[in-house]
Amino acid sequence: ISIPSRKLSGNVTYYWQARHQDSHGAWSDWSAETSFTTQNQAPEQPASASPGDGAAGVGLGLMLESQAFSDPDTGDAHAASQWRITATAGDYSSPVFESGTDSASLVALSVPSGTLKNSTTYYWQVRHQDSHGEWSGWSQESWFTTEQASRTWVWVLIGVAAAAIVALGGGVGAWLALR
């Protein structure tokens, strides 16, 4: 007999017996009870939730979010996640950020300050681990572009330069020449 897919859960011991019926309708005794334990199944591959694929103008104080944990095995819990970011599509050999096994940031992770740069395209993935140590596949790669650098510092520098010219006696004429 073949058991249909998804009828049995992982990490469960099942017991079974068989008996036969002859052509006259008489049944045999049940066989001796036999057991087997199913293997743990990996969690479902998560999907990225935020930032959405192709998001532009993303702030440097970024929060990555994945969909909720899902596992085909009844009773398996979400034990950890692993997050990674790269600046080269499909290449995570030298990631910009890699969380390692993280049991605190299960479906959302705040990217550490100083990790990302302005006006840069990044690619990211996440995977989930179940309570039996099995990892899902990595999510499909998503990408985003960070916001442009703030131009506030330019105006601060111009203001400082103007104050210096005035302080040195250059007056309004020097200020206009600077502009």
C-alpha positions in Angstrom: 0.0 0.0 0.0 1.2 3.5 -0.8 0.4 6.3 1.7 -0.6 9.5 -0.1 1.8 12.5 0.3 1.2 14.7 3.3 -0.8 12.1 5.2 2.1 11.4 7.7 3.9 14.0 9.8 7.7 14.0 10.3 9.3 12.9 13.6 6.3 10.7 14.4 6.3 7.0 15.2 3.5 5.1 13.5 2.3 1.6 14.2 0.6 -0.7 11.7 -0.8 -4.2 11.1 -2.1 -6.1 8.2 -4.5 -9.0 7.6 -5.8 -10.7 4.5 -9.2 -11.8 3.2 -9.6 -14.9 1.1 -12.0 -15.3 -1.8 -14.7 -16.7 0.5 -14.7 -13.6 2.8 -12.8 -15.1 5.7 -10.2 -12.9 7.3 -6.8 -13.9 8.7 -5.5 -12.9 12.1 -3.8 -9.5 12.3 -0.1 -9.5 11.8 2.3 -8.6 14.6 2.3 -4.9 15.2 5.2 -3.1 13.4 6.4 0.5 13.8 8.3 3.0 11.9 9.3 6.6 12.6 9.1 9.2 9.8 12.0 11.6 9.1 11.7 15.3 10.0 10.7 17.4 7.0 12.3 20.8 6.3 10.2 23.9 6.9 8.6 25.6 3.9 10.8 28.0 2.0 10.0 31.5 3.4 9.2 34.5 1.2 10.6 37.9 1.8 7.9 40.4 3.0 9.8 43.7 3.5 11.3 45.5 1.8 9.5 44.4 -1.2 11.4 43.2 -4.3 12.7 46.3 -6.2 12.0 48.8 -3.4 13.7 52.1 -3.9 14.8 54.8 -1.5 15.0 52.4 1.5 16.5 54.0 4.6 19.7 52.8 6.2 17.9 51.9 9.4 16.3 48.9 7.7 14.1 46.2 9.1 14.1 43.0 7.0 10.9 40.9 7.3 10.0 37.4 6.2 6.7 35.6 5.9 5.5 33.5 8.9 7.1 30.2 9.6 5.5 27.2 8.0 6.4 23.5 8.4 4.7 20.4 7.1 5.4 18.5 10.3 2.7 18.8 13.0 4.1 20.3 16.1 7.4 21.7 14.7 8.2 25.2 16.0 10.2 28.0 14.6 13.6 27.8 16.3 15.8 30.2 14.4 16.3 32.2 11.2 19.4 33.1 9.2 19.6 36.4 7.3 22.1 37.6 4.6 22.7 40.7 2.5 25.0 41.1 -0.5 25.9 43.8 -3.0 26.3 41.3 -5.8 23.2 39.5 -7.1 23.4 35.8 -6.4 26.9 35.9 -4.7 26.9 35.5 -0.9 30.5 34.4 -0.7 31.4 37.8 0.8 28.2 39.1 2.2 27.7 42.7 3.5 25.8 41.1 6.4 25.2 37.6 7.6 23.3 37.0 10.9 24.4 33.5 11.6 21.8 31.3 13.4 19.5 33.8 15.1 17.0 32.5 17.6 15.7 36.0 18.5 15.0 37.6 15.1 12.7 34.9 13.7 10.6 36.9 11.2 12.0 40.4 11.5 15.6 41.6 11.8 16.9 45.2 12.3 20.0 45.5 10.1 22.9 46.8 12.3 23.8 50.5 12.0 26.7 51.2 9.6 26.0 48.0 7.5 24.4 49.7 4.5 25.6 52.6 2.3 23.5 55.2 0.6 22.6 54.9 -3.1 23.5 51.2 -3.3 21.6 48.2 -4.5 21.5 45.2 -2.2 20.2 41.7 -2.4 18.9 39.6 0.5 17.6 36.2 1.6 16.3 34.5 4.7 15.8 30.9 5.7 14.0 29.3 8.7 15.0 26.4 11.0 12.5 24.1 12.8 12.7 22.8 16.3 14.4 19.6 15.1 17.3 21.5 13.5 16.2 21.2 9.9 16.7 24.3 7.6 14.3 25.5 4.9 15.7 26.5 1.5 16.8 30.1 1.2 14.0 32.5 0.2 14.0 33.8 -3.4 16.5 36.6 -3.6 14.9 40.1 -3.2 16.6 43.4 -3.9 16.3 47.0 -2.8 18.1 50.3 -3.3 19.0 52.5 -0.4 18.1 56.2 -0.3 20.5 58.9 -1.6 22.9 60.6 0.7 21.5 63.6 2.5 22.6 66.9 1.1 22.3 68.7 4.5 26.0 68.6 5.1 26.6 70.7 1.9 24.5 73.5 3.3 26.2 73.3 6.7 29.6 73.6 5.0 28.5 76.7 2.9 27.1 78.3 6.1 30.4 77.7 7.9 32.4 79.1 5.0 30.2 82.2 4.8 30.6 82.8 8.6 34.4 82.5 8.2 34.4 85.0 5.3 32.3 87.5 7.3 34.5 86.9 10.4 37.6 87.6 8.4 36.1 90.9 7.1 35.2 89.7 3.6 31.7 91.0 4.0 28.8 90.5 1.6 31.0 90.9 -1.5 33.1 87.9 -0.5 30.0 85.9 0.3 28.5 86.7 -3.1 31.8 85.7 -4.8 31.7 82.4 -2.9 28.3 81.6 -4.2 
